[in-house]
């Protein structure tokens, strides 16, 4: 078996990598288990210097890394540059702040003098997707290497060159052998690692299907896990929204990263009194998107990550229309070379349509009219997913009230989505559980130990 790097804009195979053998995988686990002892004992100031150096190297290699991401998964080159910058910011943030997060914290108790201590768990297994090939790694590496854990990392098969380049940046920064290990593994091999007692916890960012399988296996082994799975975020447009701004954000939220973002805007829930004004503008703006080579800086919409991803979303569109949905824009493959899909907008989606509760991981927008604010909230919550969402209104306090009633892990006001090192990231329902980034993300994989000096007389 092999990991193949394929340019989705052309279909050209760029490079292949052979999967690691079972023996190589177990050797890597043994090395990681041994490395944990010295890494956890190393002063946090020393760990911070190494992680800070890794952040600097990402920035120094930004052009090279960005081009790799664009070639391997089709991200527009400007977005690839932005991803490398964000990844570096995440590493630097935890290098700067993990010491404070991990400092012992007084704990008020009537029972006596108490505090919490934070200590690492050991070897972590991380399984990451292709859509943000550096950011996904950085948001796991930054907090959990700083806390003293070590990790085995299985990246997605479609971005092996990105995986190797990130691994090299860490090694060049001084991360010791065994502290971070990139592995090219099959799903069965990953399962075997979960079963091994030396692996203490598991983190997955991926599909709902993968989350179900891995969370079940982690639970069977009584191991901590975090799951960041699919999303079908609601983009709620209230009747007092600033339409110029809202349409611009709709384009950004749905078509950014070629529509392949877990927290991308996917379900556009528009109050009916403003729908006739919003929809023509949204369709017109989507028509202006320029499909093409993502290395061309004038291009505003690149390909899907692979031909398989394109075929899946074409099947979803066909299924939606066969159940009564109407295509307002697009709906077809663009051209004959590369995994390009026309920007697509669907409407007429009733609750009995399979698309009503599906995630469309590509440049497809679903339109849902709502009678009023209350029905908009009800439609937003009528979803198996709960990752992110956004609300658009000139009245910020009104938007906040609506946000409080939306059942999801994150809600943004007048902006489609945002991820930053000091903001917790994570969802509920079928979108998974646990947090990443911020102090909350760091605390997912540490032992929060209580130390108490009782005031009870001996």
Secondary structure, DSSP 8 states (H G I E B T S, - for coil): -EEEEE-TTT--EEEEEE---HHHHHHHHHHHHHHHHHHHHS-HHHHHHHHHHHHHHHHHTHHHHHHHHHHHH---HHHHHHHHHHHHHHHHHHHHHHHHHHS-EEE--TTEEEEEEEEE-SEEEEE--STTTTHHHHHHHHHHHHTT-EEEEE--GGGHHHHHHHHHHHHHHT--TTTEEEE---HHHHHHHHHSTTEEEEEEES-HHHHHHHHHHHHHTT-EEEEE----EEEEE-TT--HHHHHHHHHHHHHGGGG--TTSEEEEEEEHHHHHHHHHHHHHHHHT--BS-TTSTT-SB---S-HHHHHHHHHHHHHHHHTT-EEEE--SB-SSSSS-B--EEEE---TTSGGGG----SSEEEEEEESSHHHHHHHHHSSSEES-EEEE-S-HHHHHHHHHHS-SS--EESSS----TTS-B--EETTEE--BSHHHHHGGGEEEEEEEEE-S--
